[in-house]
Amino acid sequence: MKRTPILIAGVGLAVILASCSDSSDSGSSQTTTASEATETSAAAEPLDLSGFGSLPPVPTPVAATVDCTYPQGRSAAKDVTAPPTSGVSTEGTAPVDLTTSAGPIGLVLDRAEAPCTVNSFTSLAQQGYFDDTPCHRLVTSEGLKVLQCGDPTGEGTGGPGYGFDTEYPETAFAAGDPSLGQPVIYPRGTVAMANSGTPGSNGSQFFLVYADSVLPPSYTVFGSISEDGLATIEEIAAAGDDGSMAAGGGAPNTPVQIETAAVG
């Protein structure tokens, strides 16, 4: 990973970027949901989130459409075509229903937050990229509670063969703003993209936040999870994970397979 670990003083947690590589990264470095929260003491006490800020307001789109770029990277984990790049809408929402082996997970994707991300995700879903793929990583640490999906290989190393840049909330800050290094709360119900910490490393892996989580504002937020979907994820989380990932978390003890991803 190319990001510098972030130490959050006073909360007993070292927040370090976790690993799960994506096809948009040209080397063997790994990409992930985001951060890994490792407890440094016998911390049975819940993390006090009151000292962390919130995500910034979503900037108003400057135009009804934008152009996106999706440069090719490594080979794709599943054969797909990159999405259209011109005239991508910044308006409205796109419902996506994930039918999984553990229950339904409904998503509502917001084009105003991240038009290029929504454009990619819906294109992949319509091509069947997410069908019959596992959610390979669950994290249940204090301060980071997420289920990560979107890699057909199930290894945390796969992607669609192209990458693209991070959008909101990173785009709500000026380039080089030190606030980009300050963790904020990604609220329960957030859908966000995994990345490696390098520019253009968003691909297909995404994570579902099932309880308020603390992360730097450098992971694209592009939608929300339905209450029924959150109930499904909470049941998965209650069964725990196998602890197999050095960066934190592991495969869910309740296996989760995305059977279909249907765009409404």
N, C-alpha and C positions, 0 to 999 in steps of 0.2 A: 504494500500500500504506500501511496506517496503522500498521504496526509500526515501531518504531525499529530501525535496523540494529544488529546486535550485533557488536562487535569482540572476537575471541578473542585475547587477548594471548599472545604467545610461540609461536604455531604458524604464523605467516606466512599466515593466511587471514582474510579478512573474510567473515563469514557474514551474508548479506543476504537477506531474504525474496524469493523469486522470484515471478514473476507468471504467472498463468493464470486468467482470470476465470471465476466460477461464477455460475449463474443466481440463486443466493440473494442475491447482492450487488446492491443497488438501483442502483448507479451503474456507471461504466465502469471502476472500479478492478479490478485483476486478482487472482485467487486462485491458489494453487498448492499444490504438494506441500508446500512448506515452504520451507526455506532454500536459498540458493544459495551455494555455496562457490567463491570466486574466488581463484585463486592470485595472490599478489602478488610472487612471485619465481620464478626459474627452477626451480621445485620439482619435480625428478624424484624426490625422496625421498618415501616414503609418510608420511602423517600419523600421528604418534604419538598413539594414542587412550588411552594409559594415564592421562592427566591428566583425563579426563572421567568423570563418574559414570554410573551405570546408571539405567534406568527404575525408578521406585518399585514396591513390591509392589502388586498389584491389590487394591483394597479389597474386602472381603467384602460382597456385596449385602445390603442391610438387609431385603429382602422378595423373594418369589419372582416378583413382577411389579412393573412400574413403569408410569407413564403418560408418554407422550412428546408433544411438540408439534412440528408441522411447518408453520410459517406460510408462506403463499404469498409469493413474491417476484416476479421477472421471469417472462416467458413461458418455458415449458419448451422445451428443445432437442428433445424428443421427447414425444409425447402420453402421459402417464402419470397415474395417480391416486396421491395421497399415501397412505402406509401407514396402517394402523389405529393409533390413539393410546392406547388403553386396554388394560390387561391384558397388557402386553408382557413376555415372559419374560426373566428374568435368569439362567436356568439352561441348561446344556448348550451344544452347539456345532452349527454348521450348515455342512456341507461344500458348497463351490461349485466346480464344474469349469468353468474357462474353456478352451474350445477356440479356439485362435488359429491364425493363418496361419503362425506361427513354431514352433508346438508346443503341447502341453498345459501349462496352469498350474493346478495344484490349490490351492485355498484351504480353510482351516478357520477359520470365524468363531466368535468366543468371546463369547457373550452376557453373561457375567459382567463382561468388560472394558467392553463398550459396547452395552448392550441396544438403545438407540434407533437406534444406527448399524447394527447387524446387522439390526434390523427394517426399516430403510429399504433397505439393500443387497439383502436377500433379496426384498423386495417389488419393487424395480426389476428384479432379475434375472428374477423370475417373470413380469413383464409384458413381457419382451423388450427392456427399455431398453438393455441393454449389447450386444445382438446386432448384428452388423455395424457395430461402432464401432471407431475406431482407438485405439491407445495413442500419444498425440501427442507425448510428451516423454520423452527419455532424458537423464539426467545421469550423467557418469562422472568427476566431479571428486574429488580426494582429500578425504575427509570427507563426501561426499554422492554416493551411488550408488543411483539410483532410476529406475524406469520408471513413468511416470504415465499413467493411463487414465481412462475414465469420462465423457468428453465426446463425445457423438454428433456434434458439429459438427467435431471434430478441430482446432479453433482454440484450445482452452484457455479458451473463453469460455462454454461451455454448461453447463447444469445441469437439474435436474428441475422447476424452477419453484417449489420450496420449499426452505427452509433449516432447520437445526437446530443445537443447541448442541454444543460439544466435550465429549467424555466423558473416559475414562481416556487418558493419565495426568494431565490437568489436574485431574480431580476428586479425585486423591490429595493435592492441596495445598489449603491454606486460601486463600481469596480474598486477593489482594494479596501472597502469599508471594513474596519476591524470588527464590526458587529457580525460579519459573516462567520467569525470564529467563535462567537458566543452562543452556547446552546439555548434553545427555546423549546417550548412545549409544542409537540405535535399532538393535537388532541385526539382522544378516542374517536374512532370512526373515520380517520384519515386514510386515503389511498395515496401512496407515494412511490417514486421510482428508486430503485437501487442504482448505485454507481460506484466507480472505483476511486473517486476523488480526483480523477484527471479529466480535463475538458473533453466533451464529446463521448463520454463513456456510458451514457444511458443507452439501454438496449431493450430487453424484454422483461427483465426481472423487476418485480414490484413487491411492495410490502404493505400489509394491512395492519393498521394500528388498532389494537383492541382495548387498550387503556392508555391514558396520557403518558407520553414518552418524551424523553429529553434528547434532542439532537441538534447539531448545528443546522442553520437554515440553508443547507446546500443539497437537499434532496427534494426533487420536484414533487410538489403536491398537485394532484390532478383530479381529485374527486373525493367522494365520501362513500361510506358503507351503510347499508340499510340496517335497521334494528334487528331484523331477522338474521341478517348476515352476521352481525356482531354476536348474536346468541349462538350461532353455529361455531364461530371462532372461539368464543369463550369456553364452549364445551371441549373443543380441541385442546385449548390451553390448559384446562383443568386436569387433563391426563398427563401433561408434562412432555418433556422431550428426552432423548437418549443421551444428551450431553456430549455428543460426538464431535462437536466443532470447537477447536481451540479458541476461536474468536468469540465464542459464546453461543449458548443454545445448542441445538442439534435437530435431528429429524424428529418430527412429532411422534409421540408414542401411539397416537391414533393416526394411522396413515391417511393422508388427504390427497385425493386424486381429483383434479379438475376434469370432469367428464366432458362438459361442453361449456363454451363461452359464447353467449348469444347477444348480439347488439340489437337493442330495441329500435 
